[in-house]
Amino acid sequence: MTPEDFAKEFRMLKDDLVKGYFTKGGEISRIQILKDAGLSDKQIEVVGSVFSDGLIDALYTVLLGLDGCATIGSEQNDYVLKDEDGNLVAGSGELESYAWEEFHGSQI
């Protein structure tokens, strides 16, 4: 796996979680909980957007942290992350640009 593929996997994770939480009848759907709390469809849409943004911030920060470019919690460390074939996935500084593109590049 390449750093680019790794960043894409995190983006797909984010997309799958948002879709799962905010799709009626989905296995992990939270729509009925929000409706039971009295939220309108428009309010649920806003909650979905905030949830998506929160996941972007969290997952992007984790990717940068694994690449040594940001803190995870209160510490910034250099990590080396390899896939099962020994390919360097994080720790070269290369992951940062792919993470940016996956989580922020299409929004610019």
Secondary structure by P-SEA (a helix, b strand, c coil): ccaaaaaaaaaaaaaaaaaaaccccccccaaaaaaaacccaaaaaaaaaaaaaaaaaaaaaaaaaaacccccccbbbbbbbbccccccccccccaaaaaaaacccccc
